[in-house]
Amino acid sequence: MVPLEIHSQGPLPNFCRWIGTAAAIPTPTVQDVLKELSAVLEDEDTCTMIAARAVKGGRVMSEGEYVEVDEIELPERPPGASTHKEVDLPPQEKYMDWMGGLVQSSEALALFRYSNVPQRVPEAIFWHRMMRAILLRFEQARSDVSHQQPQGW
């Protein structure tokens, strides 16, 4: 693992700024993002959604190739798996750089990626889903706080 201080000059602060803007919250720290990443990787339903086989033209990704759906068994998607709001992502080369910084900071993420890319899902789709999952955790935290009554009322 690379010490967090090194990342202060790397791509992760840019990812933190994007999270802050996209979630309409103050910019989280690198440690905040890594904490939420850990939570994402511990959530079985979220990991299932991220690693869901890619579908293209009625065919699904299996062992790095698109095959007919009846050639493999597909697990049921968790309830609400397709209800995520769409997020405007930065250019792919930019967010792929950010995700490289995350992989260097998290061995668990590196292993999760290795077990799913490209066998089940293409690289770009995997990272798009991962970014949405991390962003969703920050949005939910903001919503949880906004629904609480202020102290002393």
Backbone hydrogen bonds, N-H to C=O, Kabsch-Sander energy under -0.5 kcal/mol:
donor,donor_aa,acceptor,acceptor_aa,energy
2,V,104,Q,-0.9
6,I,3,P,-1.1
7,H,3,P,-0.8
7,H,4,L,-0.6
8,S,4,L,-0.7
8,S,5,E,-1.0
9,Q,6,I,-1.3
10,G,7,H,-0.9
14,N,11,P,-0.7
15,F,11,P,-1.5
16,C,12,L,-2.6
17,R,13,P,-2.1
18,W,14,N,-2.1
19,I,15,F,-2.6
20,G,16,C,-2.5
21,T,17,R,-2.4
22,A,18,W,-3.2
23,A,19,I,-2.7
24,A,20,G,-0.6
24,A,21,T,-0.7
25,I,20,G,-2.4
33,V,29,T,-2.1
34,L,30,V,-2.6
35,K,31,Q,-2.1
36,E,32,D,-2.3
37,L,33,V,-2.5
38,S,34,L,-2.2
39,A,35,K,-1.9
40,V,36,E,-2.4
41,L,37,L,-2.5
42,E,38,S,-1.2
43,D,39,A,-0.9
43,D,40,V,-0.9
44,E,42,E,-0.8
47,C,43,D,-2.4
48,T,44,E,-2.3
49,M,45,D,-2.0
50,I,46,T,-2.6
51,A,47,C,-2.4
52,A,49,M,-0.8
54,A,120,R,-1.9
56,K,59,R,-3.4
59,R,56,K,-1.6
60,V,67,V,-2.5
61,M,54,A,-2.6
62,S,65,E,-3.2
63,E,119,Q,-1.0
64,G,118,P,-0.5
64,G,119,Q,-1.4
65,E,62,S,-1.6
67,V,60,V,-3.0
69,V,58,G,-0.8
71,E,68,E,-1.8
72,I,69,V,-1.3
81,A,78,P,-2.0
83,T,80,G,-1.6
89,L,87,V,-0.8
94,K,91,P,-1.0
95,Y,91,P,-2.0
96,M,92,Q,-2.4
97,D,93,E,-1.2
98,W,94,K,-1.8
99,M,95,Y,-2.4
100,G,96,M,-1.7
101,G,97,D,-1.4
102,L,98,W,-1.6
103,V,99,M,-2.5
104,Q,100,G,-1.9
105,S,101,G,-0.9
105,S,102,L,-0.5
106,S,102,L,-1.1
106,S,103,V,-0.6
110,A,106,S,-2.1
111,L,107,E,-2.3
112,F,108,A,-2.3
113,R,109,L,-2.9
114,Y,110,A,-2.3
115,S,111,L,-1.9
116,N,112,F,-0.6
116,N,113,R,-1.3
117,V,113,R,-2.8
120,R,116,N,-2.2
121,V,116,N,-2.0
126,F,122,P,-2.5
127,W,123,E,-2.3
128,H,124,A,-2.1
129,R,125,I,-2.4
130,M,126,F,-2.2
131,M,127,W,-2.7
132,R,128,H,-2.1
133,A,129,R,-2.4
134,I,130,M,-2.4
135,L,131,M,-2.6
136,L,132,R,-2.6
137,R,133,A,-1.5
138,F,134,I,-1.6
139,E,135,L,-2.5
140,Q,136,L,-2.7
141,A,137,R,-2.1
142,R,138,F,-2.1
143,S,139,E,-2.4
144,D,140,Q,-2.8
145,V,141,A,-1.8
146,S,142,R,-2.3
147,H,143,S,-1.4
148,Q,145,V,-1.2
153,W,150,P,-1.2
